[in-house]
Amino acid sequence: MKKLFLGTLLLALVIVVPIPTMAGVNIGIGISLPPPIVFEAPPDVIVLPDTNDVYVVPDVDVDIFFWNGWWWRPWEGRWYRSHYYNRGWLYYNNVPSFYFDVDPGWRGYYRDHNWYGHRWNYERIPDQRRRQNWKSWHNNRHWERQGTWGVQSYQPRPQQQRQELRNQRQQQYQQRPEVQQHQQQRQPQVQQPKHSYPQGKPEGWEGKDRK
């Protein structure tokens, strides 16, 4: 009898206790994860000019950023982040604030070693060095104090111009088909209220509901 009571109590705990926990975990149910990217070794990164500590992996075809202690990845109009560069991606229900500081043409500039007409001697930062230093670089504003990000004779953009570019890139981002599709999927479907006639439909009602 005692064993039966303990078994019943245990079953009740299994059924009842996980409910609030699962409610927090399953917020992202129905949102697919980006496909994995196989790296032979931890990737090098470079820091992007005109940004505050935004690093990017230059040697893959998809955008993978490192910023503020997280890896970030856009996919199909959505954003994901992880503490690892190759796994553990979680859906992030927003656009990270750094993204509109990123010049969309950075890949071409990287390939040509040229940033707006200036020689770009970017520094490839190995993964171990990034892990050891990114926080102190952030706290000391390391790249901002240098002011050139490895670009020869470069003058950083004035703050007003940087803000204008941010606004322009934000508008362009919102116009991407995959972003618009994702936003439409996020919008709740509003059901039109139906007319009710508690005492029967009034005389001459025909057609009025369609106006």
Secondary structure, DSSP 8 states (H G I E B T S, - for coil): -HHHHHHHHHHHHHHHTHHHHHHHHGGGTT---------SS---BEE-TTSSS-EE-TTSSS--EEETTEEEEEETTEEEEESSSSS--EEESS--TTGGGS-TTHHHHHHHTEETTEEB----B-HHHHHHHHHHHHHTTHHHHH-STTBTT-----HHHHHHHHHHHHHHHHTSHHHHHHHHHHS----------TT---TT-TTGGG-
